[in-house]
């Protein structure tokens, strides 16, 4: 005779069909979520790399202006600066490449005609940033710095 306490259809479905339906579901969920997670992770990492590269480009622009403003025409008359002033583009590029060996930079310097004290020198530094995430475009990071030549 049939005893309902010993056999439950609900318990039967729960133990057999549900387990069979759940088998492989974790792998499917991982296959859906993992690419989105890794793409988001690499976009965040590229954003951090880009901010670091821009910070380096801005730092180089500031350092270049500092180097140039103390090496004007009047500085060449100082006995302590023999051969150091007035600064040339080659000296400036050599100095900047020595402090930033890891970045490939393009440096454009706009000097005044005479390079006298009180005139403005402007330096623009560019760097081509290549992200590692395939969907992000390459971009050029640019920083410009200018100030007055001291002497």
PyMOL commands that set and color helices and strands:
alter all, ss='L'
color gray80, all
select helices_A, chain A and resi 9-15+17-22+25-69+74-77+79-81+89-99
alter helices_A, ss='H'
color red, helices_A
select strands_A, chain A and resi 106-110+120-129+139-148
alter strands_A, ss='S'
color yellow, strands_A
deselect
rebuild
show_as cartoon
